[in-house]
């Protein structure tokens, strides 16, 4: 699970950097400033969660089951949250109206919140070890 989490985090991070550079260079010429800010929000949250997965992969105090749940929540959360933001921010560049998928953004956000909640709950229910 460790390798899967770190690899997934690295892949999400790499894609975030590519999309960030694409936004800063190519999209800057064709999007309004507020659309670009929206696009950058998607990139930022994708990078946060890429680093989160790498962090989770390196944790030894978390069960494999919790790691697996967090992994899936983050993957689907990033796809729905950041993915929908990318499409909504670039909506004016295509003939398809991506506003109909706007409901996916909060669902993705909820999945990301749940991923963090799994981490929190696993550590809250963990019994403290005594120092001898």
Secondary structure, DSSP 8 states (H G I E B T S, - for coil): -HHHHHHHHHHHHHHHHHHHHHHHHTGGGTS-HHHHHHHHHHHHHHHHHHHHHHHHHH-SSS-HHHHHHHHHHHHHHHHHHHHHHHHHHTGGGSSS-GGGGTHHHHHHHHHHHHHHHHHHHHHHSS------
